[in-house]
Amino acid sequence: MAKVETMEVIAPARWATALVYGDFSGIEDDAECERVEAFMRELLGPVVDAIGEPEFRAALGTDTPHELAGDYLKYTVLVTRGGNDD
């Protein structure tokens, strides 16, 4: 039976609407849209929540180290893992 777990990732706060709802209307730069889409493809599942308040930080120590310093959020990702624990 598959197990559903969660994991947390840290990414720019300005990406919240795109990551959680798939709404890219707040991201006006095409190159940034492409970076968000690439980040989403690398995740092990969908982003289902943004946690807490934005926190200013350098991009190092986040899951998007190539982005600039700024406000970042923790996001919850749903991960489904296949298993044969029967």
N, C-alpha and C positions, 0 to 999 in steps of 0.2 A: 504494500500500500504506500502511496506517495505521502510524504510528510511536507507540511507547509510550515515554514519558518520565516523569521524576519531577520533582516540585517540592516545596519545603518550605514549611510554614506554621507559625506560632507561635500556640498557643492554650492555654487553661488546662489544667494537668496533670490536674485533677479530671475533665476530659472524656475522658480517654484511652480508657477502656473503651467509652464510647458511640461515640467517633469510629472506633476501630479495629475493634471487634466488634459495634457496634450494640446494645450492652447498656446500657440507661438505668437499670438498677436502683439504681445508686449515686448517681443524681441525684434527690433527693427533691422538689425544687421544680419545679412544673409550668411556671412561667415560664422557668426555666433550661433545662428540656427543650426548650421551644419555641425558645430562643436557639440551642441546640446543633443542633437540626434545621434551623433557618434557615441556620446557618453551613455545615452539610453540603450543603445545596442550592446554595449559592453556589460550592462548590468545583468544579473542573473534572474531578473523578473521585473514586474512593474513597480513603479514608485506609487505608494498608496497614501503617504502622509508627509507633511513637513512638521518637524518637531521644534517647539520652543520659539524663541525670538532670534532674529538675525544677530550675528556676532561678527565684529570686524576682526579679520585675521589675514595673515599672509597666505597665499595659496599653498605653500609648502605645508604638509601635514593635513592636506585635504585629499579628496579623491579626484580632484581636478587641478593637479599641480601646475599646469601650463596656463591657468587663468591668472589674472592680476589680483593683487590684494583687494579686499573689499568686504562686504557683508556676506556671510556664509550661513547656511542652515544645515541641520542634520535632517536627513530624509529617511523614511522607512521604506524598504524594498521587500516585497513578498517573494520568497524563494520557495519553489516546489522541488523537492528532491525525491527522485524515484527510489524505491526501496523494496526489498524482498525480505521483510522481517518476520515472515510467517513461519 
